[in-house]
Amino acid sequence: MSIRRILALGLVLSLSVAAQDRGAQPVPKADDRLKTDVLLIVAHPDDETGVSAYLAQLMDQGKRVAAVYLTHGEAGHNNMGRERGPSLGAAREMELRHAMAQLGVQNVWFLDGKDTPSQDVLQSLANWRHGTNLEEVVRMVRITRPSVIITWLPAIFIGENHGDHQAAGVLAMEAFDSAGDPSVFPAQVAQPRKVNETLLEGLAPWQPQKMYFFSDASDDKQFKGKGPEYPTTAVSPTRHLPYWRVAMDEFRFHLTQYRSYIDKLGSMNEEQLTKLAGADQDGWSGPVQLIFGKSLVPCTPTGDVFEGIKPGLLAFVRPSAPSPMQHSGISIEIGGPWHFYENFRRAHNLTEMAKAETPEISVAAGTTLQLPVILRNDGGEPAEITLTATMPDGWALKNTLPRYRLEPGDVYPLEIEVTTAGKKSDQISEIACRAEAAGREVGTVKLRVRLAGGGLPQ
Ligand SMILES: [Zn+2]
């Protein structure tokens, strides 16, 4: 029988069944294969490395884990072949899918963000077309229906050097606070109108319950006590290996990025691997430190990730609007991504979220550092503002700082450019910009800086 005749017969059969059975029809359900308990939302193929030992533990507990990658990591390097740009992205997607299959994570999606080699979260969000990408992340949350989202910490720390990581955290947080709202991206939750519908998606709004972050800040001790910590030395009952070793085996697929290190691992015996894993700088057998982000169910910040999780759907509660930011008289504050994060934390009720007490960054020694500041005049009279900058020996302002005249209501963001010393150092230096009006200090902005041997541009 030809395929066409089989299909035609199937149609006749289903029509006759429908005609005979006049009982209640079952209502179509969301596809259960897509459902997850934990959704990892990260930027690049290999970003899972910081938490993969914990993901393996979750799967041993019978939890479902899925992952969304915002970019293909096409700005990385290639130690395996000549492919670069989008072709490298394809190679890295392949590596990631092999790695996650080894870990046991089957459901992995890649979205359309572009790998942005910069530390500035705002450049990443712009390059990804923020709104378009948010629509995709919200869709993935509604499709996968996670109880918990784990993502990068959206904040700037020395060592957290990638704007894309931070942007993944920003989008994950925005999706957490909006995927349950049926008025957000309503075509996704609209009823499909025809059999071959391509525009209206038939999803239900979904409110995740908890959100956790992780970070690759150089000083990871600062996050101790800010969230649950999961040792990786226990032996997995299904894999008969310590969890750190499961994570290491997952990592070995990322050859384009870490070929020589992975080759070194390949040349070691078990005893040598265990020794390396315990060493401070490799740290494979150290605990996975999560940072508490947000919970809509009662729980303690350092309690287990699944503490307080309720079965089923959680009602959407619109996050309360932050009180307006207060400004008075003449003021100076830090601008750029740091300023964005102040607004972001307030908008998403994250005022308790980990952040550097004094803004900080790591840049390559001998390069230009930009200190963004915002001058404001919220008073009733025009004002003249004088800026002075202090910095370590060997650093220099690129241009002398002019005086500024601000009319009432003026808000002026500017960048102060500083040439840093040419020698890298683990010491952390501080630069400060002091503003004076009418001979009186109105404020000082400080930035802690580590001069590294390289790294992404600011
Ligand atoms: Zn990354």
Boltz pocket constraint, residues with backbone or C-beta under 6 A from the ligand:
constraints:
  - pocket:
      binder: B
      contacts: [[A, 43], [A, 44], [A, 46], [A, 47], [A, 162], [A, 165]]
      max_distance: 6.0
